[in-house]
Amino acid sequence: MSLQLLRVAGLLAFGLLTTSYSAAQDAGTKAGALVVAEDVVPQTFDPTQSSQIRTWYMWQLVYEGLVRADVSGKILPVLATSWTVDKPQTTFDFTLRDGVKFSDGTPVTADDVVFSFQRLNEKGLPYAKDRFKTLESVTKLDDKRVRFKLKQPDAGFLLNLGSPFVVGSAILSQKWAQTHDPKREMMGTGPFKMVSYTPNQQLVLKRNDDYWNKEAAAKVSDLTIRYMPEQSAQIAALKSGQIDLMFPSAEGKLQLKGDSAVTVVQVSSTNTVRLNVGTNRAPFDNVDVRRAISLAINRPAMVQGAFLGEAVPSAQLPPSYTWAPRMDSLKYHKYDVAQAKALLAKAGYPKGLDITLNHLAGWSTYLDRFAELLKSQLAQADIRVTIQANQNAVWLDKQNKADYQIMDNEYAFQADPMFYLMPRPGRQGPNPPEIDAQIAKAQAASPEDYPVQLAKLAQMEDDLVFPDITIAARNAWVAYSPKVKSATPDPTLSRTFLAGVTLK
C-alpha cells in the first residue's frame, strides 16, 4: 500500500470517532471551556506508536504513568505512591495508589500495569521500547504491587518511567483495550477524558470529574484542541476570540507584540534542533566528513537567522544542564570553514561533496529557514546541499528506515538526559564501540555519578560527531486571550499545564 493510501486509511480509521466541527465550536464558547490551537495533527493516540513530539502532547492530557520526573530530575509519585529498589538496582517494586480509576470508572490494578508494559514490548515502536531496553519483566505481586526486573542496572530507568510525555510508560486499561483501538481512542487516568476527534480539525476533551488528584484536577470543564497549520490563522482566531490560547512562533510573537489584549509568556525550552546523520552509508561513515559538516555550521548565525535570535547555540546536552560540557570545550561545535575543508580533503573530497537533506517541510517556519541557511552555510565549505522538502509522512518514513543522508529534526525534553545522547535504534549505522562502552558505564553508574558519565559521553560524541549534530536550543511562547486568567508553561513544553489554566 502506498504512503498516501496508508495516510488516507489512517484518517478514515480516525474518522470513526468524530463530531461535527460546528457543534464542537459551539461547545468551545461555553463558560468554563478552553479552546487551544495546535499546528500539527496527531499521528496516533497510542502512546507506544509515535516518536513525534507534537503527537505526545495529546497523550499526556489523558494518560499517566507510575511516577513523574520534574525538570530537576526529582521522581514524584503518580499512580504509584512508593517504590523500593534492591541493592543491585535491578529490581523495583511499586505500590499502586488506592482509589485510582480510569475515566470509565474501572479501578486501576496491577494487571493493567503488567498489560501496558507487555503491550509495549510486543507492539511498541522501537523508539518507545528503547527507553526500557534494560527491562526484563514486569510481574504482578498482588493487586496493588508490581515488580519491574531489569537485565542490568540502569541509572535512567526511573527517569524514563517518569517522562512527562509518557512515551511507552502510559498505563492503559487491559479490559478497555480488548474492545477499543488505542490508535483511535484514549482512555486513561489523567485530568481529561476524550470525547471525540475530527481528523485534521479538532480533538474534544472533557474534565475527568473522577480524577484521583483533586489538587491537580482540570480547572476547565471542556478543552478543545483545534488544528490550525497557519500561524496567521491562529493569531486572527486568538484576536477574534475563536480560540483562547496558542503557541506562537518567533514571527507570531512579533505580530502579537503591542497587542494589550493578548498576554505572551516566554519559555526557555530544552527542545534542541539537530541534524541526524546517516552513518549507515558513505561518506557519512567517515568521521572526518561528519566533523567537517559540524565545523561548517555557524551556530550563532543560525540562531539569528533561523530562530530570529530566539534560541541559544547548543550541543547534544542543552545548556540548561549545568554539568554538561561547555560549548567552548567542544572541538567540533565551533565554526571553522578552513578546518572543515581540510577534513574533507583528508577524507578524499578535496573538491567538496554533494549531499541531500531530508527536510521536514511545513513543520515550522524556523525549520524551513534553518534548511535554507544550512544550505548556504555548508556551501562555504564546498558541501553542496539539495533540500528534499518532504511532508510529515514521507519524512517520518525516511527517518524510521534510516533512508537519508542528513535530516533536520527536533528533540523534545527528555526526563532522562541519556536520551539527548542515545543513538536511535535503526536510524543510523552501527555504534562506535567506545560509545556503547560509555553508555553502559553511565547506565551502571550511581545516581551521583550518572551526570559525570553522561558528560564524558557528550564529550566523546562531540569528538566522533555521532549520532547527530546539534545546532540550537530554541525559545518558545504561550499566548492567551483576555478570557484566560493564568497559564504557566514549563521548560519541557509539556501540555500538562493546560489542566491548570484558569479562566476569568
C-alpha positions as CSV (number, residue, x, y, z in Angstrom):
1,M,0.0,0.0,0.0
2,S,1.3,3.5,-0.9
3,L,2.1,6.1,1.8
4,Q,-0.7,8.2,0.5
5,L,-3.2,5.3,0.8
6,L,-1.9,4.5,4.3
7,R,-2.4,8.1,5.3
8,V,-6.0,8.1,3.9
9,A,-6.7,4.8,5.6
10,G,-5.4,6.2,8.8
11,L,-7.7,9.2,8.5
12,L,-10.7,7.1,7.7
13,A,-9.9,5.0,10.8
14,F,-9.6,8.1,12.9
15,G,-12.9,9.2,11.4
16,L,-14.8,6.5,13.2
17,L,-14.6,8.8,16.2
18,T,-15.8,12.2,15.1
19,T,-18.1,15.0,15.9
20,S,-19.3,17.9,13.8
21,Y,-16.9,20.9,13.7
22,S,-19.7,23.4,14.3
23,A,-21.1,21.5,17.3
24,A,-17.7,21.5,18.9
25,Q,-17.2,25.2,18.1
26,D,-20.4,25.9,20.0
27,A,-19.1,23.8,22.9
28,G,-15.9,25.8,22.9
29,T,-17.8,29.0,23.6
30,K,-19.3,27.7,26.8
31,A,-18.3,29.2,30.1
32,G,-15.5,27.0,31.6
33,A,-14.4,25.9,28.2
34,L,-10.8,26.4,26.8
35,V,-10.0,26.3,23.1
36,V,-6.4,25.8,22.2
37,A,-4.7,25.9,18.8
38,E,-2.0,23.4,17.7
39,D,-0.4,23.4,14.2
40,V,0.3,19.7,13.7
41,V,-2.3,17.0,13.9
42,P,-1.6,13.8,16.0
43,Q,-0.4,10.8,14.1
44,T,-2.0,8.3,16.6
45,F,-3.4,8.2,20.1
46,D,-1.4,5.1,21.0
47,P,1.4,6.1,23.5
48,T,3.7,3.4,22.2
49,Q,3.4,4.3,18.5
50,S,5.0,7.7,17.8
51,S,8.3,9.4,18.1
52,Q,6.9,12.8,17.1
53,I,6.8,15.5,19.8
54,R,3.5,17.0,18.8
55,T,1.7,13.8,18.9
56,W,2.8,13.3,22.5
57,Y,1.1,16.5,23.6
58,M,-2.3,14.9,23.4
59,W,-1.4,11.6,25.2
60,Q,-0.3,13.4,28.3
61,L,-3.6,15.1,28.8
62,V,-5.4,11.7,29.2
63,Y,-2.7,9.2,30.2
64,E,-0.4,9.0,33.3
65,G,2.5,6.8,34.3
66,L,3.5,5.3,37.7
67,V,5.8,8.3,38.5
68,R,6.8,11.6,37.0
69,A,10.2,13.2,36.8
70,D,10.3,17.0,37.2
71,V,12.7,19.3,35.3
72,S,15.3,18.9,38.1
73,G,15.2,15.1,37.8
74,K,13.3,14.5,41.0
75,I,11.0,11.5,40.9
76,L,7.4,12.2,42.1
77,P,4.7,9.7,42.8
78,V,1.7,9.5,40.5
79,L,-0.1,6.2,40.0
80,A,2.4,4.6,42.4
81,T,2.7,6.0,45.9
82,S,6.0,4.3,46.8
83,W,8.7,2.0,45.4
84,T,11.7,0.1,46.7
85,V,14.9,-0.8,44.9
86,D,17.2,-3.8,45.7
87,K,20.9,-3.4,46.3
88,P,22.0,-4.5,42.8
89,Q,19.5,-1.8,41.5
90,T,17.8,-4.3,39.2
91,T,14.5,-5.0,41.0
92,F,11.9,-2.2,41.5
93,D,8.7,-2.9,43.5
94,F,5.9,-0.3,43.1
95,T,2.9,0.1,45.3
96,L,-0.1,1.4,43.5
97,R,-2.2,4.3,44.8
98,D,-5.6,3.4,46.4
99,G,-8.8,4.5,44.8
100,V,-7.4,5.4,41.3
101,K,-9.9,4.8,38.5
102,F,-9.8,5.0,34.7
103,S,-12.1,7.6,33.4
104,D,-14.7,4.9,32.6
105,G,-14.9,4.2,36.4
106,T,-13.0,0.9,36.5
107,P,-10.2,0.6,39.1
108,V,-6.5,0.6,38.1
109,T,-4.9,-2.7,39.1
110,A,-1.5,-4.4,38.9
111,D,-2.9,-6.3,35.9
112,D,-3.2,-3.1,33.9
113,V,0.4,-2.1,34.6
114,V,1.7,-5.6,33.5
115,F,-0.5,-5.4,30.4
116,S,0.7,-1.9,29.5
117,F,4.4,-2.9,29.5
118,Q,3.8,-6.3,27.9
119,R,1.9,-4.4,25.1
120,L,4.9,-2.0,24.8
121,N,7.3,-4.9,24.4
122,E,5.1,-6.7,21.9
123,K,3.8,-3.8,19.8
124,G,5.7,-0.7,20.6
125,L,7.7,1.4,18.2
126,P,11.5,0.8,18.6
127,Y,11.8,4.4,19.8
128,A,9.4,3.8,22.7
129,K,10.8,0.3,23.5
130,D,14.3,1.7,23.6
131,R,13.5,3.7,26.7
132,F,13.1,0.5,28.5
133,K,15.5,-1.8,26.8
134,T,17.0,-3.0,30.1
135,L,13.6,-4.1,31.2
136,E,13.5,-7.9,31.5
137,S,10.0,-8.5,33.0
138,V,7.0,-6.9,34.8
139,T,5.1,-9.1,37.1
140,K,2.2,-8.8,39.5
141,L,2.9,-9.4,43.1
142,D,-0.7,-8.7,44.2
143,D,-3.5,-6.4,43.1
144,K,-1.6,-3.3,44.4
145,R,2.0,-4.2,43.8
146,V,4.1,-4.7,40.7
147,R,7.7,-5.8,40.2
148,F,10.0,-4.5,37.4
149,K,13.0,-6.6,36.9
150,L,15.9,-5.2,34.9
151,K,18.6,-7.2,33.0
152,Q,21.2,-4.9,34.4
153,P,21.5,-1.7,36.4
154,D,20.0,1.3,34.6
155,A,20.5,4.7,36.1
156,G,18.0,6.2,33.8
157,F,15.2,3.7,34.4
158,L,13.1,5.8,36.9
159,L,13.7,8.9,34.8
160,N,12.3,7.2,31.7
161,L,9.4,5.8,33.7
162,G,8.7,9.4,34.8
163,S,8.8,11.1,31.4
164,P,6.0,13.8,31.4
165,F,5.2,12.7,27.8
166,V,4.5,9.1,28.9
167,V,6.1,7.6,25.8
168,G,5.8,3.9,26.4
169,S,5.1,4.4,30.1
170,A,1.4,5.3,30.0
171,I,-0.9,2.9,31.9
172,L,-3.8,1.6,29.8
173,S,-6.8,-0.4,30.9
174,Q,-6.4,-4.0,29.9
175,K,-10.2,-4.5,29.8
176,W,-10.8,-1.4,27.7
177,A,-8.1,-2.2,25.2
178,Q,-9.7,-5.5,24.4
179,T,-12.7,-3.8,22.8
180,H,-11.2,-0.4,21.6
181,D,-8.3,0.7,19.3
182,P,-5.8,2.8,21.2
183,K,-4.6,4.3,17.9
184,R,-8.0,6.0,17.5
185,E,-9.2,6.5,21.1
186,M,-7.8,7.3,24.5
187,M,-9.0,6.3,27.9
188,G,-6.7,6.8,30.9
189,T,-6.5,8.1,34.4
190,G,-5.5,11.7,33.7
191,P,-7.3,15.0,34.3
192,F,-9.1,14.9,31.0
193,K,-11.1,12.3,29.1
194,M,-11.6,12.0,25.3
195,V,-14.9,13.0,23.8
196,S,-14.3,12.9,20.1
197,Y,-11.8,13.6,17.3
198,T,-12.4,15.1,13.9
199,P,-9.4,14.3,11.6
200,N,-7.3,17.4,10.7
201,Q,-9.7,19.6,12.6
202,Q,-10.0,19.1,16.3
203,L,-9.9,17.0,19.4
204,V,-12.5,17.5,22.1
205,L,-11.7,16.6,25.7
206,K,-13.7,16.9,28.9
207,R,-12.7,17.2,32.5
208,N,-12.4,13.9,34.2
209,D,-14.5,14.6,37.3
210,D,-13.4,11.3,38.9
211,Y,-9.7,12.2,38.7
212,W,-7.8,11.0,41.7
213,N,-5.6,14.0,42.2
214,K,-8.1,16.7,43.3
215,E,-5.3,19.3,43.7
216,A,-4.2,18.9,40.1
217,A,-7.7,18.4,38.6
218,A,-8.5,20.3,35.4
219,K,-9.7,23.9,36.1
220,V,-11.7,24.0,32.9
221,S,-14.8,21.8,32.2
222,D,-14.1,21.4,28.5
223,L,-10.9,21.5,26.4
224,T,-10.9,21.7,22.6
225,I,-7.7,21.4,20.6
226,R,-8.1,23.0,17.1
227,Y,-5.6,22.0,14.5
228,M,-4.6,25.1,12.5
229,P,-1.4,24.8,10.5
230,E,-1.2,28.5,9.7
231,Q,0.1,30.8,12.4
232,S,-1.6,33.8,10.8
233,A,-5.0,32.0,11.1
234,Q,-4.3,31.2,14.8
235,I,-3.4,34.8,15.5
236,A,-6.6,36.0,13.8
237,A,-8.6,33.5,15.8
238,L,-6.9,34.5,19.0
239,K,-7.7,38.2,18.5
240,S,-11.3,37.5,17.5
241,G,-12.0,35.2,20.4
242,Q,-12.4,32.0,18.4
243,I,-9.5,30.4,20.3
244,D,-8.2,31.2,23.8
245,L,-4.6,30.0,23.7
246,M,-1.9,29.3,21.1
247,F,1.8,28.6,20.9
248,P,3.2,31.3,18.6
249,S,6.4,31.1,16.6
250,A,9.1,33.8,16.8
251,E,7.3,35.6,14.0
252,G,3.9,35.1,15.7
253,K,5.3,36.6,18.9
254,L,6.4,39.7,17.0
255,Q,3.0,40.0,15.4
256,L,1.4,39.9,18.8
257,K,3.8,42.4,20.3
258,G,2.0,45.6,21.4
259,D,-1.5,43.9,21.5
260,S,-2.6,44.8,25.0
261,A,-5.4,42.3,24.9
262,V,-3.0,39.3,24.4
263,T,-0.6,38.0,27.1
264,V,2.6,36.3,25.8
265,V,4.7,34.2,28.1
266,Q,8.2,33.1,27.1
267,V,9.8,29.7,28.0
268,S,13.5,28.9,27.6
269,S,12.9,25.4,26.4
270,T,15.0,22.3,26.3
271,N,14.0,21.5,22.7
272,T,17.0,21.1,20.5
273,V,17.2,21.4,16.7
274,R,19.6,18.9,15.1
275,L,20.9,17.2,12.1
276,N,20.6,13.5,12.1
277,V,23.4,11.9,10.1
278,G,23.0,8.6,8.1
279,T,26.2,7.0,9.3
280,N,25.0,3.7,7.7
281,R,26.3,4.9,4.3
282,A,29.3,6.6,2.7
283,P,30.6,9.2,3.0
284,F,28.9,9.8,6.4
285,D,30.5,6.7,7.9
286,N,33.7,8.7,7.7
287,V,34.2,10.6,10.9
288,D,36.1,13.4,9.2
289,V,33.2,14.1,6.9
290,R,30.9,14.4,9.9
291,R,33.4,16.6,11.6
292,A,33.6,18.8,8.5
293,I,29.8,19.2,8.4
294,S,29.6,20.3,12.0
295,L,32.5,22.7,11.7
296,A,30.9,24.3,8.7
297,I,27.8,25.3,10.7
298,N,27.9,28.8,12.2
299,R,25.6,28.3,15.2
300,P,25.4,31.9,16.4
301,A,24.4,33.0,12.9
302,M,21.9,30.2,12.7
303,V,20.4,31.4,16.0
304,Q,20.0,34.9,14.5
305,G,18.8,33.8,11.0
306,A,16.7,30.7,11.5
307,F,15.4,31.4,15.0
308,L,15.3,35.2,14.8
309,G,17.6,35.4,17.8
310,E,15.2,33.4,19.9
311,A,17.5,30.5,20.7
312,V,21.0,29.7,22.0
313,P,23.7,27.6,20.4
314,S,23.6,24.1,21.8
315,A,25.5,20.7,21.8
316,Q,23.6,17.5,22.3
317,L,23.0,18.3,26.0
318,P,21.1,21.6,26.2
319,P,23.0,24.4,28.1
320,S,20.4,24.2,30.9
321,Y,22.3,21.2,32.2
322,T,25.0,23.0,34.2
323,W,27.1,19.8,34.5
324,A,27.2,19.3,30.7
325,P,30.4,20.2,28.8
326,R,30.6,23.9,27.9
327,M,30.3,24.7,24.2
328,D,33.8,26.3,24.1
329,S,35.3,23.0,25.4
330,L,34.0,21.0,22.4
331,K,36.2,20.6,19.3
332,Y,33.6,20.3,16.7
333,H,30.8,22.5,17.9
334,K,32.7,25.6,16.7
335,Y,32.8,27.4,13.4
336,D,35.9,26.8,11.2
337,V,35.4,26.6,7.5
338,A,39.1,26.2,6.8
339,Q,39.4,23.2,9.0
340,A,36.2,21.8,7.5
341,K,37.7,21.9,4.0
342,A,40.9,20.4,5.3
343,L,39.0,17.5,6.8
344,L,37.0,16.9,3.6
345,A,40.3,16.8,1.6
346,K,41.7,14.3,4.2
347,A,38.6,12.2,3.8
348,G,39.1,12.1,0.0
349,Y,36.8,15.0,-1.1
350,P,39.2,17.9,-2.0
351,K,36.5,19.4,-4.3
352,G,33.8,19.0,-1.7
353,L,30.8,16.8,-1.9
354,D,27.1,16.8,-2.8
355,I,24.5,15.8,-0.1
356,T,20.8,15.7,0.3
357,L,18.8,17.0,3.3
358,N,15.6,15.2,4.3
359,H,13.8,18.3,5.3
360,L,10.5,18.3,7.4
361,A,8.6,20.8,5.3
362,G,5.7,22.6,6.9
363,W,6.6,21.7,10.5
364,S,7.6,25.2,11.4
365,T,8.9,28.4,9.8
366,Y,12.1,28.2,11.9
367,L,12.9,24.8,10.5
368,D,12.2,26.0,6.9
369,R,14.6,28.9,7.5
370,F,17.1,26.5,9.1
371,A,17.2,24.3,6.0
372,E,17.9,27.2,3.7
373,L,20.5,28.8,5.9
374,L,22.2,25.4,6.4
375,K,22.4,25.1,2.6
376,S,24.2,28.5,2.3
377,Q,26.5,27.9,5.3
378,L,27.6,24.4,4.1
379,A,28.3,25.8,0.6
380,Q,31.1,27.9,2.1
381,A,32.9,24.6,2.8
382,D,32.1,23.2,-0.6
383,I,29.4,21.0,0.8
384,R,26.6,21.3,-1.7
385,V,23.1,20.6,-0.2
386,T,20.0,19.6,-2.1
387,I,16.9,20.3,0.1
388,Q,14.4,17.5,-0.3
389,A,11.2,19.0,1.2
390,N,9.1,16.2,2.5
391,Q,5.8,16.2,4.2
392,N,5.4,14.6,7.6
393,A,4.5,11.0,6.5
394,V,7.4,10.8,4.0
395,W,9.9,12.4,6.3
396,L,9.0,10.0,9.1
397,D,9.2,7.0,6.8
398,K,12.7,8.0,5.7
399,Q,13.7,8.6,9.4
400,N,12.4,5.3,10.6
401,K,14.0,3.4,7.7
402,A,17.3,5.4,8.0
403,D,16.7,6.3,4.4
404,Y,18.5,9.6,4.4
405,Q,22.0,11.2,4.3
406,I,21.3,14.1,6.7
407,M,17.9,15.2,8.0
408,D,16.7,18.0,10.2
409,N,14.9,17.1,13.4
410,E,13.9,18.5,16.8
411,Y,14.2,16.6,20.1
412,A,11.8,17.4,22.9
413,F,12.6,17.5,26.6
414,Q,14.0,14.1,27.9
415,A,13.4,13.3,31.5
416,D,16.5,11.0,31.2
417,P,19.4,13.2,29.8
418,M,20.8,10.0,28.3
419,F,18.2,10.3,25.6
420,Y,19.7,13.5,24.3
421,L,22.8,11.4,23.7
422,M,21.5,7.9,22.9
423,P,21.7,6.7,19.3
424,R,18.3,6.0,18.0
425,P,17.8,2.3,17.0
426,G,17.6,1.7,13.3
427,R,18.2,5.4,12.4
428,Q,21.9,5.3,11.7
429,G,24.8,2.9,11.2
430,P,26.4,0.8,14.0
431,N,27.5,2.5,17.1
432,P,31.2,3.0,17.7
433,P,32.4,0.5,20.3
434,E,33.6,3.3,22.6
435,I,30.2,4.9,22.5
436,D,28.5,1.6,23.5
437,A,31.0,1.1,26.3
438,Q,30.5,4.6,27.7
439,I,26.7,4.2,27.5
440,A,26.9,1.0,29.5
441,K,29.2,2.7,32.1
442,A,26.8,5.6,32.5
443,Q,23.8,3.3,32.9
444,A,25.6,1.3,35.6
445,A,26.6,4.4,37.5
446,S,25.2,5.6,40.8
447,P,22.7,8.5,40.7
448,E,25.6,10.8,41.9
449,D,28.0,9.6,39.2
450,Y,25.4,9.5,36.4
451,P,25.8,13.1,35.3
452,V,29.6,12.7,35.3
453,Q,29.5,9.7,33.0
454,L,26.9,11.4,30.7
455,A,29.2,14.4,30.4
456,K,32.0,12.1,29.3
457,L,29.7,10.6,26.8
458,A,28.8,14.0,25.4
459,Q,32.5,14.8,25.0
460,M,33.1,11.6,23.2
461,E,30.1,12.2,20.9
462,D,31.4,15.6,20.0
463,D,34.8,14.0,19.0
464,L,33.1,11.4,16.9
465,V,30.3,13.7,15.7
466,F,27.9,10.8,16.4
467,P,25.0,10.1,16.3
468,D,23.9,13.7,15.3
469,I,24.9,17.3,15.0
470,T,23.1,19.6,17.4
471,I,22.6,23.3,16.5
472,A,20.5,25.2,19.0
473,A,18.0,25.1,21.9
474,R,15.1,27.3,21.0
475,N,12.8,29.6,23.0
476,A,9.0,29.0,22.9
477,W,5.9,31.0,23.9
478,V,2.4,30.7,25.0
479,A,-0.1,33.5,24.1
480,Y,-3.6,33.8,25.5
481,S,-6.6,36.0,25.3
482,P,-8.3,38.1,28.0
483,K,-10.6,35.1,28.7
484,V,-7.7,33.3,30.3
485,K,-6.7,34.4,33.9
486,S,-3.4,32.5,34.0
487,A,-1.4,29.9,32.1
488,T,2.0,28.7,33.4
489,P,4.0,26.5,31.0
490,D,7.4,25.0,31.9
491,P,10.7,24.4,30.0
492,T,9.6,20.9,29.0
493,L,6.9,22.4,26.7
494,S,4.7,19.7,28.1
495,R,1.0,20.3,27.7
496,T,0.1,19.1,31.1
497,F,0.0,22.7,32.2
498,L,-3.3,23.1,30.3
499,A,-5.1,21.3,33.2
500,G,-4.0,24.2,35.4
501,V,-5.2,27.0,33.1
502,T,-7.8,29.2,34.9
503,L,-10.4,31.4,33.2
504,K,-11.9,34.7,34.2
